[in-house]
């Protein structure tokens, strides 16, 4: 036996009903949710004091469903589930409003409009520029480029957008 805490499925469902994310759900739905988590491999399974590999769990559950077709989404009573995995999967808030990933990019429509202005400045515009970088600096100095960062970083962003739209 390992040092982890293992529970029978009936005890797991009983413990799950007290978790904030699963309150007020009927026992049948808790059985179905627990079955899905075990089938995906999110919760480790112990059978006869041996941990069942994730690859074998789905097969074992299908065999159990064939043997007991009246309750296909109920876990077999002879397995034990990891309490730590159960808490890691289900003991979290119902709404996870943390921001993930990189911050959203600046407004691309504004950058697109400004790259058109840069293109006109390079052609024949009253404010003539000799390069895309110089045209971007002129637009930054005039205060037309929104966004965070230094004036040089905003100019670099415009030059990158200009090359994306007008490179050959």
N, C-alpha and C positions, 0 to 999 in steps of 0.2 A: 504494500500500500504506500502511496506517496504521502508527502507531508501536506499536500493541498487538501482543502475541504471539498468533499464530494457529496452531493445530495441526490436522492431519488427524484424523478420528474414530478411526483405529486408534491413533494416538499418545495421544489423549485417554483411550481405554480403558486403555491401558498405564499412563498416569500415575494414573488413578483407582484402579487396583488397589493402589496404595501408600498411599492415604489411609486414615486410621484408621476413618472411618465406613463404608468400603466394603471393608475387608479380608475375606478368606475368602469372597468371592462369586465364582461362576463367571463367565467372560467373557461368556457369553450373557446373563446377568442384567445385567451392567454395560452391555452394548450396549442392552438394553431400558431401563434407567434413564437412560442418556444420551439415547436417542431421546425419552423422555418429557420430559426437561428441555428439549430443543431444541424439541419440539412445543409446549410451554407458553410458550416464549419466554424462559425463564430464561437460556439461553446464546445469545449472538449468533452469527449465521452469516455467513460471508463466501463469496461465490460469484463467481468471475471478478473478484476484487479489488473487489467491491461488497458492501456490507452489505445483507443481505436483511431487509426489514421484518418485524416480528413477524406482521403479518396474512398475509404470503405464505408463511411457513415451513410452516404446516400444509398448505397447498395443494401446495407443492413436495414435501413428504414423502409425501402421498397419491399424487401422480403417480409418485414413485419406487417406492412399494409396488405400484402397478398394473403398472409395467414389470418389477419383479422380485418376483413373488408368493411365491417360495420363501423369501425373507427380508424380511418386511414391517417388522420392527422394527430393521433395521440401517440406519444412516445412509449416504447416498451417499458414495462415496470422493472425489468432486470438490469437496466443501465443506471449509471450514476453520472451526474453532470457536474462540471467544475463550478463551484460557487464564485470563484474569482472572475471567471469568464462571464458568468451570468450578471454579476454586478457591473463589469466593464461594458457589457452590451446594453443593458437595460437601465442602469442607474444614472441617467442623464436627463437634463431638462427636455421637455417636449418640444420647445422651440429653441433652436440653436441659432442665435443671431450674431455669432462671432464673424468678423470679416476674415476671409481667407484669400490667399493668393496675392498677386501683385496689385497695387492700386490701379484704378481705372486710368486709362490714358486721357490726355487732354482732348478737348473737343476737336475731332477730326474735320468737321465741317468748316470750322473757323480756319484751321490750318490749310485746308484745301482752297478756301477763298484767298488767303494770304499768299499761297504759292502762285495763284493766278496773278496777283498784284506783283509778285517778284518777277514773273515771266514778262509782264508788261514793262517793268522797270529795266529789264535787260534788253528789251527791244527798243522802242522809241517812246519813252515816257518823259514827262518834264523832269523827273528825278532820275537821271540816268545812272545805272550801276554797272560796274565792270565785271562783277562776279555774283554768284548766288549768295555767297557769304556776306558780301557788302550790301546786297539788297536786303538780306535778312536783318543785318545790323541797323540799317536805316529804318526798317519797319519797327524794330524793337525800340529804338530811340524815340520814335514818334508815338509810342505807347499803344500801338494797335495789336500787339501780341499778348493774349491773356495767358495765364498759367503761373505756376510756381517756379521758383528757381532763379538763378542769376540771369542777367540779360544775355550773357554769353551762352548759357545752356538753352535759353529760349531760341536764340539765333541758330544754334546747332540743330535743334528740333525742327525748325523751319527749313533748314538746308536739307536735312534728311527727307522731309516730306516733299520738298521740291524735286529732289533726285528720284524719289519714288514715282512721282507723277510725270516728270518731264525728261527723264533720262532716255537715251535712245539705245 
